[in-house]
Amino acid sequence: MELPVFAGPFRLLADLLLDQKIDVCDVAVARVTELFLEHAEDADTWSLEEATWFLAVCAILLELKVGR
């Protein structure tokens, strides 16, 4: 996944957001969703782990954004 402020796997993005190494306001939930869905279309099936981390990242983003 590539964003203006981050390139890498969803799990790493979640870790960086939780550790406040990336400003949550710099990460758009809609863009993360678009990138994940593009990735999922390329794969034959979604793994449970990938889907879980995607949902975790989105939940973290929303929770941190609401808290701001």
Predicted model as a PDB file, atoms N, CA, C, CB and O in Angstrom, pLDDT in the B-factor column:
MODEL        1                                                                  
ATOM      1  N   MET A   1       0.838  -1.161   0.000  1.00 70.00           N  
ATOM      2  CA  MET A   1       0.000   0.000   0.000  1.00 70.00           C  
ATOM      3  C   MET A   1       0.891   1.234   0.000  1.00 70.00           C  
ATOM      4  CB  MET A   1      -0.958  -0.008   1.205  1.00 70.00           C  
ATOM      5  O   MET A   1       1.853   1.319   0.763  1.00 70.00           O  
ATOM      6  N   GLU A   2       0.556   2.199  -0.875  1.00 81.00           N  
ATOM      7  CA  GLU A   2       1.325   3.437  -0.924  1.00 81.00           C  
ATOM      8  C   GLU A   2       0.418   4.635  -0.714  1.00 81.00           C  
ATOM      9  CB  GLU A   2       2.067   3.560  -2.257  1.00 81.00           C  
ATOM     10  O   GLU A   2      -0.563   4.834  -1.432  1.00 81.00           O  
ATOM     11  N   LEU A   3       0.766   5.416   0.274  1.00 81.00           N  
ATOM     12  CA  LEU A   3       0.096   6.668   0.583  1.00 81.00           C  
ATOM     13  C   LEU A   3       1.147   7.767   0.534  1.00 81.00           C  
ATOM     14  CB  LEU A   3      -0.619   6.614   1.983  1.00 81.00           C  
ATOM     15  O   LEU A   3       2.339   7.459   0.521  1.00 81.00           O  
ATOM     16  N   PRO A   4       0.758   9.020   0.507  1.00 82.00           N  
ATOM     17  CA  PRO A   4       1.759  10.090   0.500  1.00 82.00           C  
ATOM     18  C   PRO A   4       2.711  10.031   1.702  1.00 82.00           C  
ATOM     19  CB  PRO A   4       1.064  11.434   0.475  1.00 82.00           C  
ATOM     20  O   PRO A   4       3.869  10.434   1.591  1.00 82.00           O  
ATOM     21  N   VAL A   5       2.234   9.534   2.839  1.00 82.00           N  
ATOM     22  CA  VAL A   5       3.065   9.514   4.049  1.00 82.00           C  
ATOM     23  C   VAL A   5       3.531   8.119   4.444  1.00 82.00           C  
ATOM     24  CB  VAL A   5       2.306  10.119   5.193  1.00 82.00           C  
ATOM     25  O   VAL A   5       4.207   7.964   5.461  1.00 82.00           O  
ATOM     26  N   PHE A   6       3.178   7.088   3.650  1.00 81.00           N  
ATOM     27  CA  PHE A   6       3.477   5.718   4.056  1.00 81.00           C  
ATOM     28  C   PHE A   6       3.460   4.791   2.857  1.00 81.00           C  
ATOM     29  CB  PHE A   6       2.480   5.236   5.109  1.00 81.00           C  
ATOM     30  O   PHE A   6       2.648   4.944   1.945  1.00 81.00           O  
ATOM     31  N   ALA A   7       4.375   3.821   2.872  1.00 83.00           N  
ATOM     32  CA  ALA A   7       4.359   2.732   1.896  1.00 83.00           C  
ATOM     33  C   ALA A   7       4.709   1.453   2.647  1.00 83.00           C  
ATOM     34  CB  ALA A   7       5.364   2.997   0.703  1.00 83.00           C  
ATOM     35  O   ALA A   7       5.748   1.377   3.301  1.00 83.00           O  
ATOM     36  N   GLY A   8       3.841   0.447   2.552  1.00 82.00           N  
ATOM     37  CA  GLY A   8       4.100  -0.809   3.236  1.00 82.00           C  
ATOM     38  C   GLY A   8       2.817  -1.549   3.517  1.00 82.00           C  
ATOM     39  O   GLY A   8       1.759  -1.179   3.008  1.00 82.00           O  
ATOM     40  N   PRO A   9       2.898  -2.608   4.335  1.00 78.00           N  
ATOM     41  CA  PRO A   9       1.723  -3.425   4.639  1.00 78.00           C  
ATOM     42  C   PRO A   9       0.795  -2.756   5.654  1.00 78.00           C  
ATOM     43  CB  PRO A   9       2.158  -4.781   5.162  1.00 78.00           C  
ATOM     44  O   PRO A   9       1.200  -1.868   6.405  1.00 78.00           O  
ATOM     45  N   PHE A  10      -0.463  -3.210   5.656  1.00 73.00           N  
ATOM     46  CA  PHE A  10      -1.462  -2.660   6.562  1.00 73.00           C  
ATOM     47  C   PHE A  10      -1.048  -2.798   8.023  1.00 73.00           C  
ATOM     48  CB  PHE A  10      -2.795  -3.342   6.340  1.00 73.00           C  
ATOM     49  O   PHE A  10      -1.258  -1.884   8.821  1.00 73.00           O  
ATOM     50  N   ARG A  11      -0.471  -3.916   8.365  1.00 75.00           N  
ATOM     51  CA  ARG A  11      -0.080  -4.154   9.765  1.00 75.00           C  
ATOM     52  C   ARG A  11       0.926  -3.105  10.230  1.00 75.00           C  
ATOM     53  CB  ARG A  11       0.518  -5.570   9.931  1.00 75.00           C  
ATOM     54  O   ARG A  11       0.821  -2.598  11.346  1.00 75.00           O  
ATOM     55  N   LEU A  12       1.888  -2.781   9.391  1.00 82.00           N  
ATOM     56  CA  LEU A  12       2.881  -1.772   9.755  1.00 82.00           C  
ATOM     57  C   LEU A  12       2.227  -0.406   9.912  1.00 82.00           C  
ATOM     58  CB  LEU A  12       3.996  -1.706   8.702  1.00 82.00           C  
ATOM     59  O   LEU A  12       2.577   0.348  10.819  1.00 82.00           O  
ATOM     60  N   LEU A  13       1.282  -0.084   9.038  1.00 77.00           N  
ATOM     61  CA  LEU A  13       0.565   1.188   9.156  1.00 77.00           C  
ATOM     62  C   LEU A  13      -0.142   1.272  10.503  1.00 77.00           C  
ATOM     63  CB  LEU A  13      -0.452   1.350   8.007  1.00 77.00           C  
ATOM     64  O   LEU A  13      -0.080   2.303  11.172  1.00 77.00           O  
ATOM     65  N   ALA A  14      -0.810   0.204  10.901  1.00 77.00           N  
ATOM     66  CA  ALA A  14      -1.500   0.195  12.196  1.00 77.00           C  
ATOM     67  C   ALA A  14      -0.513   0.418  13.340  1.00 77.00           C  
ATOM     68  CB  ALA A  14      -2.252  -1.137  12.398  1.00 77.00           C  
ATOM     69  O   ALA A  14      -0.783   1.197  14.254  1.00 77.00           O  
ATOM     70  N   ASP A  15       0.620  -0.259  13.288  1.00 82.00           N  
ATOM     71  CA  ASP A  15       1.626  -0.103  14.340  1.00 82.00           C  
ATOM     72  C   ASP A  15       2.145   1.330  14.406  1.00 82.00           C  
ATOM     73  CB  ASP A  15       2.790  -1.068  14.108  1.00 82.00           C  
ATOM     74  O   ASP A  15       2.285   1.894  15.491  1.00 82.00           O  
ATOM     75  N   LEU A  16       2.429   1.917  13.246  1.00 83.00           N  
ATOM     76  CA  LEU A  16       2.944   3.284  13.217  1.00 83.00           C  
ATOM     77  C   LEU A  16       1.907   4.291  13.714  1.00 83.00           C  
ATOM     78  CB  LEU A  16       3.383   3.648  11.803  1.00 83.00           C  
ATOM     79  O   LEU A  16       2.255   5.262  14.387  1.00 83.00           O  
ATOM     80  N   LEU A  17       0.653   4.063  13.389  1.00 79.00           N  
ATOM     81  CA  LEU A  17      -0.402   4.954  13.876  1.00 79.00           C  
ATOM     82  C   LEU A  17      -0.541   4.850  15.396  1.00 79.00           C  
ATOM     83  CB  LEU A  17      -1.743   4.622  13.195  1.00 79.00           C  
ATOM     84  O   LEU A  17      -0.669   5.865  16.081  1.00 79.00           O  
ATOM     85  N   LEU A  18      -0.517   3.636  15.914  1.00 79.00           N  
ATOM     86  CA  LEU A  18      -0.640   3.449  17.357  1.00 79.00           C  
ATOM     87  C   LEU A  18       0.541   4.047  18.110  1.00 79.00           C  
ATOM     88  CB  LEU A  18      -0.764   1.972  17.683  1.00 79.00           C  
ATOM     89  O   LEU A  18       0.376   4.578  19.208  1.00 79.00           O  
ATOM     90  N   ASP A  19       1.725   3.963  17.527  1.00 85.00           N  
ATOM     91  CA  ASP A  19       2.925   4.525  18.151  1.00 85.00           C  
ATOM     92  C   ASP A  19       3.060   6.021  17.883  1.00 85.00           C  
ATOM     93  CB  ASP A  19       4.166   3.800  17.648  1.00 85.00           C  
ATOM     94  O   ASP A  19       4.025   6.648  18.322  1.00 85.00           O  
ATOM     95  N   GLN A  20       2.091   6.597  17.161  1.00 82.00           N  
ATOM     96  CA  GLN A  20       2.045   8.016  16.817  1.00 82.00           C  
ATOM     97  C   GLN A  20       3.283   8.461  16.031  1.00 82.00           C  
ATOM     98  CB  GLN A  20       1.909   8.852  18.083  1.00 82.00           C  
ATOM     99  O   GLN A  20       3.777   9.577  16.193  1.00 82.00           O  
ATOM    100  N   LYS A  21       3.769   7.554  15.174  1.00 87.00           N  
ATOM    101  CA  LYS A  21       4.891   7.889  14.298  1.00 87.00           C  
ATOM    102  C   LYS A  21       4.393   8.490  12.982  1.00 87.00           C  
ATOM    103  CB  LYS A  21       5.749   6.641  14.020  1.00 87.00           C  
ATOM    104  O   LYS A  21       5.151   9.134  12.257  1.00 87.00           O  
ATOM    105  N   ILE A  22       3.109   8.272  12.685  1.00 83.00           N  
ATOM    106  CA  ILE A  22       2.439   8.883  11.537  1.00 83.00           C  
ATOM    107  C   ILE A  22       1.234   9.628  12.075  1.00 83.00           C  
ATOM    108  CB  ILE A  22       2.021   7.809  10.455  1.00 83.00           C  
ATOM    109  O   ILE A  22       0.466   9.087  12.872  1.00 83.00           O  
ATOM    110  N   ASP A  23       1.066  10.866  11.643  1.00 83.00           N  
ATOM    111  CA  ASP A  23      -0.089  11.656  12.070  1.00 83.00           C  
ATOM    112  C   ASP A  23      -1.344  11.089  11.426  1.00 83.00           C  
ATOM    113  CB  ASP A  23       0.089  13.157  11.701  1.00 83.00           C  
ATOM    114  O   ASP A  23      -1.427  10.960  10.205  1.00 83.00           O  
ATOM    115  N   VAL A  24      -2.305  10.757  12.248  1.00 80.00           N  
ATOM    116  CA  VAL A  24      -3.533  10.134  11.769  1.00 80.00           C  
ATOM    117  C   VAL A  24      -4.274  11.035  10.785  1.00 80.00           C  
ATOM    118  CB  VAL A  24      -4.439   9.789  12.943  1.00 80.00           C  
ATOM    119  O   VAL A  24      -4.988  10.544   9.911  1.00 80.00           O  
ATOM    120  N   CYS A  25      -4.110  12.329  10.920  1.00 81.00           N  
ATOM    121  CA  CYS A  25      -4.797  13.259  10.011  1.00 81.00           C  
ATOM    122  C   CYS A  25      -4.216  13.204   8.596  1.00 81.00           C  
ATOM    123  CB  CYS A  25      -4.706  14.690  10.552  1.00 81.00           C  
ATOM    124  O   CYS A  25      -4.845  13.677   7.650  1.00 81.00           O  
ATOM    125  N   ASP A  26      -3.028  12.634   8.451  1.00 84.00           N  
ATOM    126  CA  ASP A  26      -2.394  12.517   7.137  1.00 84.00           C  
ATOM    127  C   ASP A  26      -2.826  11.268   6.381  1.00 84.00           C  
ATOM    128  CB  ASP A  26      -0.895  12.516   7.291  1.00 84.00           C  
ATOM    129  O   ASP A  26      -2.439  11.084   5.227  1.00 84.00           O  
ATOM    130  N   VAL A  27      -3.614  10.415   7.004  1.00 81.00           N  
ATOM    131  CA  VAL A  27      -4.035   9.154   6.393  1.00 81.00           C  
ATOM    132  C   VAL A  27      -5.548   9.176   6.191  1.00 81.00           C  
ATOM    133  CB  VAL A  27      -3.614   7.937   7.273  1.00 81.00           C  
ATOM    134  O   VAL A  27      -6.309   9.258   7.155  1.00 81.00           O  
ATOM    135  N   ALA A  28      -5.970   9.104   4.950  1.00 82.00           N  
ATOM    136  CA  ALA A  28      -7.401   9.121   4.630  1.00 82.00           C  
ATOM    137  C   ALA A  28      -7.964   7.701   4.657  1.00 82.00           C  
ATOM    138  CB  ALA A  28      -7.646   9.771   3.244  1.00 82.00           C  
ATOM    139  O   ALA A  28      -7.458   6.810   3.975  1.00 82.00           O  
ATOM    140  N   VAL A  29      -9.009   7.503   5.448  1.00 80.00           N  
ATOM    141  CA  VAL A  29      -9.650   6.191   5.552  1.00 80.00           C  
ATOM    142  C   VAL A  29     -10.159   5.733   4.182  1.00 80.00           C  
ATOM    143  CB  VAL A  29     -10.814   6.236   6.568  1.00 80.00           C  
ATOM    144  O   VAL A  29     -10.039   4.560   3.828  1.00 80.00           O  
ATOM    145  N   ALA A  30     -10.722   6.662   3.424  1.00 84.00           N  
ATOM    146  CA  ALA A  30     -11.250   6.309   2.102  1.00 84.00           C  
ATOM    147  C   ALA A  30     -10.141   5.795   1.196  1.00 84.00           C  
ATOM    148  CB  ALA A  30     -11.942   7.520   1.455  1.00 84.00           C  
ATOM    149  O   ALA A  30     -10.347   4.830   0.460  1.00 84.00           O  
ATOM    150  N   ARG A  31      -8.979   6.417   1.234  1.00 84.00           N  
ATOM    151  CA  ARG A  31      -7.866   5.984   0.375  1.00 84.00           C  
ATOM    152  C   ARG A  31      -7.339   4.618   0.815  1.00 84.00           C  
ATOM    153  CB  ARG A  31      -6.725   7.026   0.402  1.00 84.00           C  
ATOM    154  O   ARG A  31      -7.014   3.779  -0.025  1.00 84.00           O  
ATOM    155  N   VAL A  32      -7.253   4.397   2.108  1.00 78.00           N  
ATOM    156  CA  VAL A  32      -6.818   3.096   2.621  1.00 78.00           C  
ATOM    157  C   VAL A  32      -7.785   2.016   2.143  1.00 78.00           C  
ATOM    158  CB  VAL A  32      -6.732   3.107   4.177  1.00 78.00           C  
ATOM    159  O   VAL A  32      -7.365   0.937   1.727  1.00 78.00           O  
ATOM    160  N   THR A  33      -9.080   2.315   2.206  1.00 80.00           N  
ATOM    161  CA  THR A  33     -10.096   1.362   1.754  1.00 80.00           C  
ATOM    162  C   THR A  33      -9.961   1.078   0.266  1.00 80.00           C  
ATOM    163  CB  THR A  33     -11.499   1.890   2.058  1.00 80.00           C  
ATOM    164  O   THR A  33     -10.013  -0.079  -0.152  1.00 80.00           O  
ATOM    165  N   GLU A  34      -9.787   2.122  -0.537  1.00 85.00           N  
ATOM    166  CA  GLU A  34      -9.619   1.933  -1.981  1.00 85.00           C  
ATOM    167  C   GLU A  34      -8.416   1.052  -2.289  1.00 85.00           C  
ATOM    168  CB  GLU A  34      -9.466   3.284  -2.682  1.00 85.00           C  
ATOM    169  O   GLU A  34      -8.506   0.145  -3.116  1.00 85.00           O  
ATOM    170  N   LEU A  35      -7.302   1.311  -1.634  1.00 80.00           N  
ATOM    171  CA  LEU A  35      -6.088   0.531  -1.883  1.00 80.00           C  
ATOM    172  C   LEU A  35      -6.263  -0.928  -1.465  1.00 80.00           C  
ATOM    173  CB  LEU A  35      -4.903   1.146  -1.139  1.00 80.00           C  
ATOM    174  O   LEU A  35      -5.801  -1.837  -2.153  1.00 80.00           O  
ATOM    175  N   PHE A  36      -6.930  -1.142  -0.340  1.00 76.00           N  
ATOM    176  CA  PHE A  36      -7.149  -2.517   0.098  1.00 76.00           C  
ATOM    177  C   PHE A  36      -8.043  -3.255  -0.875  1.00 76.00           C  
ATOM    178  CB  PHE A  36      -7.757  -2.546   1.495  1.00 76.00           C  
ATOM    179  O   PHE A  36      -7.771  -4.406  -1.215  1.00 76.00           O  
ATOM    180  N   LEU A  37      -9.103  -2.610  -1.326  1.00 79.00           N  
ATOM    181  CA  LEU A  37     -10.016  -3.267  -2.272  1.00 79.00           C  
ATOM    182  C   LEU A  37      -9.328  -3.558  -3.600  1.00 79.00           C  
ATOM    183  CB  LEU A  37     -11.253  -2.397  -2.509  1.00 79.00           C  
ATOM    184  O   LEU A  37      -9.580  -4.596  -4.213  1.00 79.00           O  
ATOM    185  N   GLU A  38      -8.459  -2.650  -4.051  1.00 80.00           N  
ATOM    186  CA  GLU A  38      -7.683  -2.912  -5.271  1.00 80.00           C  
ATOM    187  C   GLU A  38      -6.792  -4.137  -5.068  1.00 80.00           C  
ATOM    188  CB  GLU A  38      -6.822  -1.673  -5.658  1.00 80.00           C  
ATOM    189  O   GLU A  38      -6.685  -4.994  -5.945  1.00 80.00           O  
ATOM    190  N   HIS A  39      -6.165  -4.204  -3.916  1.00 74.00           N  
ATOM    191  CA  HIS A  39      -5.295  -5.342  -3.596  1.00 74.00           C  
ATOM    192  C   HIS A  39      -6.112  -6.634  -3.543  1.00 74.00           C  
ATOM    193  CB  HIS A  39      -4.565  -5.111  -2.245  1.00 74.00           C  
ATOM    194  O   HIS A  39      -5.674  -7.673  -4.037  1.00 74.00           O  
ATOM    195  N   ALA A  40      -7.282  -6.560  -2.950  1.00 72.00           N  
ATOM    196  CA  ALA A  40      -8.134  -7.747  -2.814  1.00 72.00           C  
ATOM    197  C   ALA A  40      -8.640  -8.227  -4.166  1.00 72.00           C  
ATOM    198  CB  ALA A  40      -9.318  -7.451  -1.894  1.00 72.00           C  
ATOM    199  O   ALA A  40      -8.817  -9.430  -4.359  1.00 72.00           O  
ATOM    200  N   GLU A  41      -8.877  -7.319  -5.103  1.00 74.00           N  
ATOM    201  CA  GLU A  41      -9.332  -7.711  -6.439  1.00 74.00           C  
ATOM    202  C   GLU A  41      -8.252  -8.483  -7.184  1.00 74.00           C  
ATOM    203  CB  GLU A  41      -9.744  -6.477  -7.246  1.00 74.00           C  
ATOM    204  O   GLU A  41      -8.556  -9.367  -7.984  1.00 74.00           O  
ATOM    205  N   ASP A  42      -6.996  -8.152  -6.922  1.00 68.00           N  
ATOM    206  CA  ASP A  42      -5.886  -8.839  -7.578  1.00 68.00           C  
ATOM    207  C   ASP A  42      -5.666 -10.240  -7.024  1.00 68.00           C  
ATOM    208  CB  ASP A  42      -4.618  -8.030  -7.432  1.00 68.00           C  
ATOM    209  O   ASP A  42      -5.145 -11.113  -7.718  1.00 68.00           O  
ATOM    210  N   ALA A  43      -6.057 -10.449  -5.793  1.00 65.00           N  
ATOM    211  CA  ALA A  43      -5.869 -11.762  -5.164  1.00 65.00           C  
ATOM    212  C   ALA A  43      -7.073 -12.654  -5.458  1.00 65.00           C  
ATOM    213  CB  ALA A  43      -5.664 -11.616  -3.628  1.00 65.00           C  
ATOM    214  O   ALA A  43      -8.185 -12.167  -5.662  1.00 65.00           O  
ATOM    215  N   ASP A  44      -6.840 -13.945  -5.476  1.00 68.00           N  
ATOM    216  CA  ASP A  44      -7.933 -14.889  -5.707  1.00 68.00           C  
ATOM    217  C   ASP A  44      -8.905 -14.899  -4.530  1.00 68.00           C  
ATOM    218  CB  ASP A  44      -7.378 -16.302  -5.946  1.00 68.00           C  
ATOM    219  O   ASP A  44     -10.121 -14.932  -4.716  1.00 68.00           O  
ATOM    220  N   THR A  45      -8.366 -14.869  -3.344  1.00 71.00           N  
ATOM    221  CA  THR A  45      -9.201 -14.851  -2.146  1.00 71.00           C  
ATOM    222  C   THR A  45      -8.553 -13.942  -1.112  1.00 71.00           C  
ATOM    223  CB  THR A  45      -9.401 -16.288  -1.576  1.00 71.00           C  
ATOM    224  O   THR A  45      -7.343 -13.716  -1.130  1.00 71.00           O  
ATOM    225  N   TRP A  46      -9.369 -13.435  -0.224  1.00 71.00           N  
ATOM    226  CA  TRP A  46      -8.849 -12.648   0.891  1.00 71.00           C  
ATOM    227  C   TRP A  46      -8.474 -13.608   1.998  1.00 71.00           C  
ATOM    228  CB  TRP A  46      -9.888 -11.591   1.389  1.00 71.00           C  
ATOM    229  O   TRP A  46      -9.242 -14.509   2.334  1.00 71.00           O  
ATOM    230  N   SER A  47      -7.312 -13.422   2.556  1.00 77.00           N  
ATOM    231  CA  SER A  47      -6.987 -14.228   3.730  1.00 77.00           C  
ATOM    232  C   SER A  47      -7.665 -13.576   4.932  1.00 77.00           C  
ATOM    233  CB  SER A  47      -5.425 -14.348   3.943  1.00 77.00           C  
ATOM    234  O   SER A  47      -7.877 -12.364   4.954  1.00 77.00           O  
ATOM    235  N   LEU A  48      -7.996 -14.375   5.907  1.00 82.00           N  
ATOM    236  CA  LEU A  48      -8.636 -13.861   7.103  1.00 82.00           C  
ATOM    237  C   LEU A  48      -7.724 -12.859   7.805  1.00 82.00           C  
ATOM    238  CB  LEU A  48      -9.005 -15.010   8.051  1.00 82.00           C  
ATOM    239  O   LEU A  48      -8.190 -11.855   8.342  1.00 82.00           O  
ATOM    240  N   GLU A  49      -6.434 -13.136   7.797  1.00 81.00           N  
ATOM    241  CA  GLU A  49      -5.481 -12.231   8.455  1.00 81.00           C  
ATOM    242  C   GLU A  49      -5.456 -10.866   7.766  1.00 81.00           C  
ATOM    243  CB  GLU A  49      -4.066 -12.847   8.456  1.00 81.00           C  
ATOM    244  O   GLU A  49      -5.461  -9.834   8.437  1.00 81.00           O  
ATOM    245  N   GLU A  50      -5.429 -10.854   6.428  1.00 76.00           N  
ATOM    246  CA  GLU A  50      -5.428  -9.580   5.702  1.00 76.00           C  
ATOM    247  C   GLU A  50      -6.709  -8.795   5.953  1.00 76.00           C  
ATOM    248  CB  GLU A  50      -5.254  -9.822   4.202  1.00 76.00           C  
ATOM    249  O   GLU A  50      -6.660  -7.589   6.193  1.00 76.00           O  
ATOM    250  N   ALA A  51      -7.833  -9.456   5.900  1.00 79.00           N  
ATOM    251  CA  ALA A  51      -9.109  -8.776   6.127  1.00 79.00           C  
ATOM    252  C   ALA A  51      -9.187  -8.237   7.555  1.00 79.00           C  
ATOM    253  CB  ALA A  51     -10.285  -9.732   5.853  1.00 79.00           C  
ATOM    254  O   ALA A  51      -9.692  -7.137   7.779  1.00 79.00           O  
ATOM    255  N   THR A  52      -8.691  -9.006   8.510  1.00 83.00           N  
ATOM    256  CA  THR A  52      -8.698  -8.578   9.903  1.00 83.00           C  
ATOM    257  C   THR A  52      -7.833  -7.342  10.096  1.00 83.00           C  
ATOM    258  CB  THR A  52      -8.215  -9.706  10.810  1.00 83.00           C  
ATOM    259  O   THR A  52      -8.247  -6.397  10.770  1.00 83.00           O  
ATOM    260  N   TRP A  53      -6.634  -7.336   9.513  1.00 78.00           N  
ATOM    261  CA  TRP A  53      -5.754  -6.179   9.665  1.00 78.00           C  
ATOM    262  C   TRP A  53      -6.312  -4.958   8.956  1.00 78.00           C  
ATOM    263  CB  TRP A  53      -4.365  -6.495   9.132  1.00 78.00           C  
ATOM    264  O   TRP A  53      -6.151  -3.837   9.438  1.00 78.00           O  
ATOM    265  N   PHE A  54      -6.959  -5.156   7.832  1.00 78.00           N  
ATOM    266  CA  PHE A  54      -7.600  -4.030   7.160  1.00 78.00           C  
ATOM    267  C   PHE A  54      -8.647  -3.400   8.070  1.00 78.00           C  
ATOM    268  CB  PHE A  54      -8.242  -4.481   5.836  1.00 78.00           C  
ATOM    269  O   PHE A  54      -8.671  -2.181   8.237  1.00 78.00           O  
ATOM    270  N   LEU A  55      -9.504  -4.215   8.654  1.00 82.00           N  
ATOM    271  CA  LEU A  55     -10.533  -3.696   9.556  1.00 82.00           C  
ATOM    272  C   LEU A  55      -9.913  -3.042  10.786  1.00 82.00           C  
ATOM    273  CB  LEU A  55     -11.480  -4.819   9.982  1.00 82.00           C  
ATOM    274  O   LEU A  55     -10.411  -2.026  11.270  1.00 82.00           O  
ATOM    275  N   ALA A  56      -8.840  -3.617  11.286  1.00 80.00           N  
ATOM    276  CA  ALA A  56      -8.161  -3.032  12.448  1.00 80.00           C  
ATOM    277  C   ALA A  56      -7.587  -1.663  12.112  1.00 80.00           C  
ATOM    278  CB  ALA A  56      -7.045  -3.962  12.944  1.00 80.00           C  
ATOM    279  O   ALA A  56      -7.721  -0.724  12.897  1.00 80.00           O  
ATOM    280  N   VAL A  57      -6.951  -1.543  10.959  1.00 77.00           N  
ATOM    281  CA  VAL A  57      -6.381  -0.254  10.548  1.00 77.00           C  
ATOM    282  C   VAL A  57      -7.478   0.784  10.410  1.00 77.00           C  
ATOM    283  CB  VAL A  57      -5.608  -0.392   9.220  1.00 77.00           C  
ATOM    284  O   VAL A  57      -7.324   1.907  10.888  1.00 77.00           O  
ATOM    285  N   CYS A  58      -8.574   0.435   9.772  1.00 80.00           N  
ATOM    286  CA  CYS A  58      -9.685   1.383   9.605  1.00 80.00           C  
ATOM    287  C   CYS A  58     -10.272   1.771  10.961  1.00 80.00           C  
ATOM    288  CB  CYS A  58     -10.785   0.778   8.703  1.00 80.00           C  
ATOM    289  O   CYS A  58     -10.583   2.940  11.187  1.00 80.00           O  
ATOM    290  N   ALA A  59     -10.424   0.814  11.853  1.00 83.00           N  
ATOM    291  CA  ALA A  59     -10.956   1.113  13.181  1.00 83.00           C  
ATOM    292  C   ALA A  59     -10.018   2.042  13.948  1.00 83.00           C  
ATOM    293  CB  ALA A  59     -11.179  -0.183  13.972  1.00 83.00           C  
ATOM    294  O   ALA A  59     -10.466   2.973  14.618  1.00 83.00           O  
ATOM    295  N   ILE A  60      -8.722   1.785  13.845  1.00 79.00           N  
ATOM    296  CA  ILE A  60      -7.736   2.637  14.506  1.00 79.00           C  
ATOM    297  C   ILE A  60      -7.792   4.051  13.940  1.00 79.00           C  
ATOM    298  CB  ILE A  60      -6.321   2.052  14.347  1.00 79.00           C  
ATOM    299  O   ILE A  60      -7.795   5.029  14.689  1.00 79.00           O  
ATOM    300  N   LEU A  61      -7.835   4.152  12.624  1.00 80.00           N  
ATOM    301  CA  LEU A  61      -7.916   5.466  11.991  1.00 80.00           C  
ATOM    302  C   LEU A  61      -9.142   6.238  12.471  1.00 80.00           C  
ATOM    303  CB  LEU A  61      -7.951   5.320  10.468  1.00 80.00           C  
ATOM    304  O   LEU A  61      -9.041   7.405  12.850  1.00 80.00           O  
ATOM    305  N   LEU A  62     -10.285   5.586  12.453  1.00 83.00           N  
ATOM    306  CA  LEU A  62     -11.512   6.261  12.873  1.00 83.00           C  
ATOM    307  C   LEU A  62     -11.471   6.657  14.341  1.00 83.00           C  
ATOM    308  CB  LEU A  62     -12.710   5.371  12.616  1.00 83.00           C  
ATOM    309  O   LEU A  62     -11.865   7.769  14.693  1.00 83.00           O  
ATOM    310  N   GLU A  63     -11.002   5.764  15.195  1.00 83.00           N  
ATOM    311  CA  GLU A  63     -10.934   6.066  16.622  1.00 83.00           C  
ATOM    312  C   GLU A  63      -9.996   7.232  16.903  1.00 83.00           C  
ATOM    313  CB  GLU A  63     -10.482   4.839  17.399  1.00 83.00           C  
ATOM    314  O   GLU A  63     -10.328   8.123  17.685  1.00 83.00           O  
ATOM    315  N   LEU A  64      -8.832   7.231  16.274  1.00 78.00           N  
ATOM    316  CA  LEU A  64      -7.871   8.307  16.501  1.00 78.00           C  
ATOM    317  C   LEU A  64      -8.366   9.634  15.913  1.00 78.00           C  
ATOM    318  CB  LEU A  64      -6.512   7.937  15.894  1.00 78.00           C  
ATOM    319  O   LEU A  64      -8.148  10.694  16.501  1.00 78.00           O  
ATOM    320  N   LYS A  65      -9.025   9.575  14.768  1.00 79.00           N  
ATOM    321  CA  LYS A  65      -9.551  10.805  14.160  1.00 79.00           C  
ATOM    322  C   LYS A  65     -10.661  11.402  15.010  1.00 79.00           C  
ATOM    323  CB  LYS A  65     -10.071  10.526  12.743  1.00 79.00           C  
ATOM    324  O   LYS A  65     -10.729  12.621  15.169  1.00 79.00           O  
ATOM    325  N   VAL A  66     -11.527  10.566  15.557  1.00 84.00           N  
ATOM    326  CA  VAL A  66     -12.601  11.058  16.419  1.00 84.00           C  
ATOM    327  C   VAL A  66     -12.009  11.686  17.682  1.00 84.00           C  
ATOM    328  CB  VAL A  66     -13.577   9.911  16.788  1.00 84.00           C  
ATOM    329  O   VAL A  66     -12.516  12.693  18.177  1.00 84.00           O  
ATOM    330  N   GLY A  67     -10.957  11.098  18.189  1.00 78.00           N  
ATOM    331  CA  GLY A  67     -10.309  11.612  19.393  1.00 78.00           C  
ATOM    332  C   GLY A  67      -9.626  12.951  19.196  1.00 78.00           C  
ATOM    333  O   GLY A  67      -9.360  13.664  20.163  1.00 78.00           O  
ATOM    334  N   ARG A  68      -9.341  13.295  17.957  1.00 71.00           N  
ATOM    335  CA  ARG A  68      -8.674  14.571  17.684  1.00 71.00           C  
ATOM    336  C   ARG A  68      -9.695  15.638  17.693  1.00 71.00           C  
ATOM    337  CB  ARG A  68      -7.920  14.560  16.351  1.00 71.00           C  
ATOM    338  O   ARG A  68      -9.368  16.806  17.485  1.00 71.00           O  
TER     339      ARG A  68                                                      
ENDMDL                                                                          
END                                                                             
